[in-house]
């Protein structure tokens, strides 16, 4: 399972991200890739891993609607809480990779700025609440009848992996409990 999650994370790192140039910057050439030249204020689409490095260097910043922050996290938590029992809200497909990176960034900031500890702890608590709420729903959905595409498309890739694995375990368990095999 962790290998599959790492593969999804690798796919995210190599997906395109939208960034805005903070300043003019000449073309950058990397083994077979080139980025730029960049003009201040213009939007560009580059691989996430490149965007992250450029952002770390202060050359670009992620588009606001492409990043995760505390406000968006609270909105997701609220949306998940108000769902009718048995229903699950739709998350962006890249929610969990962005969540992991957001928490890692806060944790790193906390080491340099101790006052960030409370922000990190609160974000971690909200993230755990979202994950636990969704996992409970996934467990319930996986133990019932097969779900429709309408429900399944609300799952992220990570959640689909969990759902499929749980369905398999539940179905195997049902079979083993209800079937009698005479071994004698």
PASE-299123 format. One record per residue (C-alpha): residue number from 1; y, x, z. Coordinates in Angstrom, 3 decimals. Last residue first. Layout:
N
+-----+----------+----------+----------+
! num !       yy !       xx !       zz !
+-----+----------+----------+----------+
! NUM !        Y !        X !        Z !
...
+-----+----------+----------+----------+
//
This chain:
184
+-----+----------+----------+----------+
! num !       yy !       xx !       zz !
+-----+----------+----------+----------+
! 184 !  -34.112 !  -12.331 !    7.235 !
! 183 !  -30.584 !  -11.918 !    6.001 !
! 182 !  -29.897 !  -15.591 !    5.565 !
! 181 !  -26.363 !  -15.854 !    4.309 !
! 180 !  -24.208 !  -18.648 !    5.555 !
! 179 !  -20.943 !  -19.200 !    3.810 !
! 178 !  -17.971 !  -20.658 !    5.663 !
! 177 !  -16.763 !  -17.659 !    7.652 !
! 176 !  -17.387 !  -15.067 !    4.960 !
! 175 !  -15.753 !  -17.183 !    2.259 !
! 174 !  -12.757 !  -18.009 !    4.416 !
! 173 !  -12.325 !  -14.337 !    5.307 !
! 172 !  -12.504 !  -13.265 !    1.654 !
! 171 !   -9.870 !  -15.884 !    0.790 !
! 170 !   -7.610 !  -14.800 !    3.658 !
! 169 !   -7.938 !  -11.077 !    2.797 !
! 168 !   -7.262 !  -11.677 !   -0.912 !
! 167 !   -4.305 !  -13.940 !   -0.188 !
! 166 !   -2.950 !  -11.322 !    2.239 !
! 165 !   -3.121 !   -8.585 !   -0.399 !
! 164 !   -1.418 !  -10.775 !   -2.980 !
! 163 !    1.349 !  -11.761 !   -0.542 !
! 162 !    1.947 !   -8.169 !    0.592 !
! 161 !    2.219 !   -6.900 !   -2.985 !
! 160 !    4.424 !   -9.875 !   -3.906 !
! 159 !    6.676 !   -9.016 !   -0.956 !
! 158 !    7.197 !   -5.481 !   -2.210 !
! 157 !    7.962 !   -6.765 !   -5.718 !
! 156 !   10.558 !   -9.155 !   -4.300 !
! 155 !    9.507 !  -12.736 !   -3.726 !
! 154 !   11.571 !  -15.652 !   -5.069 !
! 153 !    9.548 !  -15.545 !   -8.312 !
! 152 !    6.474 !  -16.480 !   -6.285 !
! 151 !    7.915 !  -19.825 !   -5.192 !
! 150 !    8.706 !  -21.165 !   -8.687 !
! 149 !    5.612 !  -19.397 !  -10.027 !
! 148 !    3.590 !  -21.836 !   -7.954 !
! 147 !    1.682 !  -20.857 !   -4.851 !
! 146 !   -2.088 !  -20.934 !   -4.451 !
! 145 !   -3.071 !  -23.235 !   -1.588 !
! 144 !   -2.364 !  -22.134 !    1.966 !
! 143 !   -3.016 !  -18.863 !    3.796 !
! 142 !   -0.684 !  -16.835 !    1.575 !
! 141 !    2.221 !  -19.229 !    2.124 !
! 140 !    1.974 !  -18.940 !    5.909 !
! 139 !    1.743 !  -15.144 !    5.822 !
! 138 !    4.652 !  -15.002 !    3.352 !
! 137 !    6.744 !  -17.244 !    5.600 !
! 136 !    6.099 !  -15.064 !    8.635 !
! 135 !    6.864 !  -11.977 !    6.535 !
! 134 !   10.191 !  -13.469 !    5.428 !
! 133 !   11.350 !  -14.090 !    8.988 !
! 132 !   10.156 !  -10.686 !   10.124 !
! 131 !   11.940 !   -8.901 !    7.255 !
! 130 !   15.205 !  -10.775 !    7.785 !
! 129 !   15.140 !  -10.227 !   11.567 !
! 128 !   14.263 !   -6.562 !   11.087 !
! 127 !   17.263 !   -6.147 !    8.750 !
! 126 !   19.549 !   -7.889 !   11.281 !
! 125 !   18.340 !   -5.543 !   14.049 !
! 124 !   18.742 !   -2.459 !   11.832 !
! 123 !   22.254 !   -3.545 !   10.887 !
! 122 !   23.110 !   -4.036 !   14.590 !
! 121 !   21.678 !   -0.645 !   15.551 !
! 120 !   23.532 !    1.114 !   12.711 !
! 119 !   26.865 !   -0.549 !   13.550 !
! 118 !   26.396 !    0.299 !   17.248 !
! 117 !   25.589 !    3.922 !   16.427 !
! 116 !   28.622 !    4.302 !   14.120 !
! 115 !   30.745 !    5.428 !   17.090 !
! 114 !   28.595 !    8.575 !   17.181 !
! 113 !   30.222 !    9.793 !   13.943 !
! 112 !   28.334 !   12.720 !   12.401 !
! 111 !   24.837 !   11.656 !   13.517 !
! 110 !   25.811 !    7.997 !   13.047 !
! 109 !   26.805 !    8.639 !    9.448 !
! 108 !   23.216 !    9.737 !    8.733 !
! 107 !   21.824 !    6.609 !   10.374 !
! 106 !   24.274 !    4.449 !    8.442 !
! 105 !   23.228 !    6.106 !    5.180 !
! 104 !   19.530 !    5.688 !    6.012 !
! 103 !   20.117 !    1.999 !    6.806 !
! 102 !   21.866 !    1.447 !    3.468 !
! 101 !   19.191 !    3.413 !    1.606 !
! 100 !   16.338 !    1.377 !    3.081 !
!  99 !   18.229 !   -1.865 !    2.413 !
!  98 !   18.956 !   -0.882 !   -1.193 !
!  97 !   15.263 !   -0.172 !   -1.801 !
!  96 !   14.427 !   -3.480 !   -0.054 !
!  95 !   16.890 !   -5.679 !   -1.970 !
!  94 !   16.119 !   -4.395 !   -5.488 !
!  93 !   14.622 !   -7.665 !   -6.737 !
!  92 !   17.614 !   -9.599 !   -5.376 !
!  91 !   16.410 !  -12.055 !   -2.764 !
!  90 !   15.484 !  -15.687 !   -3.302 !
!  89 !   15.159 !  -17.859 !   -0.241 !
!  88 !   11.800 !  -18.839 !    1.188 !
!  87 !   10.616 !  -22.356 !    1.869 !
!  86 !    7.791 !  -23.374 !    4.205 !
!  85 !   10.216 !  -24.653 !    6.824 !
!  84 !   13.526 !  -25.618 !    5.142 !
!  83 !   15.701 !  -22.540 !    4.729 !
!  82 !   18.653 !  -22.154 !    7.089 !
!  81 !   17.403 !  -18.893 !    8.627 !
!  80 !   16.937 !  -17.077 !    5.315 !
!  79 !   20.472 !  -17.916 !    4.167 !
!  78 !   21.879 !  -16.685 !    7.497 !
!  77 !   20.005 !  -13.381 !    7.283 !
!  76 !   21.058 !  -12.916 !    3.650 !
!  75 !   24.690 !  -13.600 !    4.567 !
!  74 !   24.463 !  -11.145 !    7.483 !
!  73 !   23.110 !   -8.423 !    5.150 !
!  72 !   25.861 !   -9.080 !    2.637 !
!  71 !   28.488 !   -8.630 !    5.341 !
!  70 !   26.815 !   -5.484 !    6.723 !
!  69 !   26.736 !   -3.748 !    3.336 !
!  68 !   24.489 !   -3.554 !    0.287 !
!  67 !   25.732 !   -2.194 !   -3.003 !
!  66 !   25.816 !   -3.574 !   -6.539 !
!  65 !   28.562 !   -6.174 !   -5.937 !
!  64 !   30.895 !   -3.436 !   -4.712 !
!  63 !   30.373 !   -1.232 !   -7.750 !
!  62 !   29.073 !    2.075 !   -6.546 !
!  61 !   31.585 !    4.869 !   -6.119 !
!  60 !   32.246 !    7.837 !   -8.375 !
!  59 !   33.231 !   11.525 !   -8.162 !
!  58 !   33.103 !   11.672 !   -4.360 !
!  57 !   30.294 !   14.227 !   -4.345 !
!  56 !   27.953 !   11.805 !   -2.543 !
!  55 !   28.895 !    9.202 !   -5.158 !
!  54 !   27.924 !   11.560 !   -7.995 !
!  53 !   24.606 !   12.295 !   -6.272 !
!  52 !   23.908 !    8.579 !   -5.738 !
!  51 !   24.877 !    7.733 !   -9.314 !
!  50 !   22.471 !   10.387 !  -10.592 !
!  49 !   19.604 !    8.936 !   -8.529 !
!  48 !   20.588 !    5.413 !   -9.614 !
!  47 !   20.422 !    6.232 !  -13.304 !
!  46 !   23.783 !    5.723 !  -14.977 !
!  45 !   25.943 !    2.771 !  -16.021 !
!  44 !   29.644 !    3.470 !  -16.131 !
!  43 !   32.810 !    1.625 !  -15.093 !
!  42 !   36.232 !    3.089 !  -15.741 !
!  41 !   38.775 !    3.596 !  -12.963 !
!  40 !   39.162 !    7.357 !  -13.464 !
!  39 !   37.658 !    8.554 !  -16.730 !
!  38 !   34.215 !   10.131 !  -16.788 !
!  37 !   32.988 !   12.515 !  -19.460 !
!  36 !   30.371 !   11.476 !  -18.897 !
!  35 !   26.745 !   11.962 !  -18.029 !
!  34 !   24.326 !   14.003 !  -20.108 !
!  33 !   20.590 !   14.120 !  -19.865 !
!  32 !   18.034 !   16.501 !  -21.409 !
!  31 !   17.906 !   18.814 !  -18.394 !
!  30 !   21.316 !   17.991 !  -16.930 !
!  29 !   24.651 !   18.059 !  -18.712 !
!  28 !   27.793 !   16.837 !  -16.967 !
!  27 !   30.725 !   15.742 !  -19.104 !
!  26 !   34.122 !   16.383 !  -17.550 !
!  25 !   35.486 !   14.371 !  -14.616 !
!  24 !   38.477 !   12.084 !  -14.311 !
!  23 !   38.676 !   10.494 !  -10.904 !
!  22 !   37.092 !    7.814 !   -8.740 !
!  21 !   34.793 !    6.746 !  -11.571 !
!  20 !   33.238 !    3.312 !  -11.105 !
!  19 !   29.485 !    2.935 !  -10.827 !
!  18 !   26.871 !    0.595 !  -12.206 !
!  17 !   23.249 !    1.459 !  -11.533 !
!  16 !   20.392 !    1.898 !  -13.994 !
!  15 !   16.843 !    2.201 !  -12.727 !
!  14 !   15.225 !    5.576 !  -12.048 !
!  13 !   15.659 !    5.516 !   -8.262 !
!  12 !   14.428 !    1.908 !   -8.317 !
!  11 !   11.238 !    2.888 !  -10.178 !
!  10 !   10.641 !    5.633 !   -7.616 !
!   9 !   11.080 !    3.055 !   -4.838 !
!   8 !    8.541 !    0.787 !   -6.516 !
!   7 !    6.154 !    3.743 !   -6.735 !
!   6 !    6.772 !    4.520 !   -3.057 !
!   5 !    5.906 !    0.893 !   -2.222 !
!   4 !    2.695 !    1.195 !   -4.247 !
!   3 !    1.821 !    4.426 !   -2.457 !
!   2 !    2.491 !    2.749 !    0.899 !
!   1 !    0.000 !    0.000 !    0.000 !
+-----+----------+----------+----------+
//
